[in-house]
Amino acid sequence: MAVVHDWLIRVDGSVRTLAEILRVFPDADVFTLVDALEPGERAFLGGRVPRTSFLRRFPAVRAMCWYYVPLMPAAVEQLDLSGYDLVISSSSGFAKGVVVGPDQVHVAYVHSPLRFVWDLQAHYLERFGWRRGPRRWAAAAVFHYLRQWDRGSAHGVDRWVANSRFVARRIEKVHRRPASVVYPPVEVGRFTPAARRDGFYLTAAYMNPFKNLELVVRAFSRSDRELIVAGDGPERPRLERIAGENVRFVGAVDDAELASLMGRARAFVYAAPEDFGIVMAEAQAAGAPVAALGVGGACEIVRGLDHPEPTGVLFDEATPEALLDALDRLEAADISSAACRANALRFGPEAFRQGLRREVDAALAGSHRDTEAGR
């Protein structure tokens, strides 16, 4: 069998999910468009050398990966998977477009459809400043091409598996295909609630415009609550300039330090719409209540104040005022670390492994029935 992943640029939630897929299927070969991981980030591959596309020859591919997006449909289609009976794609848009034959079974685990050309097109154009002029025209042409390719690529998938109900609805909208839901694996064993929680709030993300950290920083800068911001990225200098004295940036932290911060924080704060949002589930595993924008995966992770055992607060508008109101409600609520931890356990790695095995077995059984019916 083969496992195909979009790209290996840095260790994020999708790469951690890939690691679990390889634990379920330890004999699988790995394919990817781009492999730019550092030597210290490669342990999960177990010595495998992923087979890559022609994009590996392009300059500065780790830093400029997104500039090569128009070439990715051609790159994924040239991966030779002809010798495999079973193909599992781990896809945020492109890996599911691999070319397979009629006797090959293709299970697509979808972190997200090509969101930047579908429901989030306007958001991406705004963020990159491509709303007008020649850049807008060029982007419109590229996005139209990618939408056409994305529709066509869906025909090669035998079974769709989404990482959340939110993503399953998007697959239904874009591809008109039903998808089962298997939540991504959360390493709940890495997190332990502290005996006593400190008074600071915590947020953590890769600092690009889409994580909406500006909203969190501006909201806390209006209050006297202490906020610790973990992570790094291109947005960090600008965020530091607008932050108040009560907002402290600690940069990129390792897994152990992040777990410690989550275990001690009064609450974890998140304001970006996510397809799932593993970091929020990690915070819950550490016993931290979560205040999150009530869009996407946050609604499936956080149990709001209307739940018998609440684990956080969801706010409806992406504004500093709405976040501050959510913090007031969270502070007035009775939310226990034990309830947060128990809530997170349903996202543990074993639940993911069992769910993935179930979906692959169903796909193989379906293929067998089709073969028998054709005889």
Secondary structure by P-SEA (a helix, b strand, c coil): cbbbccccccccaaaaaaaaaaaacccbbbbcccccccccccccccccbbbbccccccccccccccccccaaaaaaaacccccccbbbbbcccccccccccccbbbbbbccccccccccaaaaaaaaacccccaaaaaaaaaaaaaaaaaaaacccccbbbbccaaaaaaaaaaccbbbbbbccccccccbbbccccccbbbbbccccccccaaaaaaaaaaccbbbbbbbcccaaaaaaaaccccccccccccaaaaaaaaacccbbbbcccccccaaaaaaaaabbbbbccccccccccccccccccccbbbbccccaaaaaaaaaaaaaccccaaaaaaaaccccaaaaaaaaaaaaaaaaaaaaaaaaaac
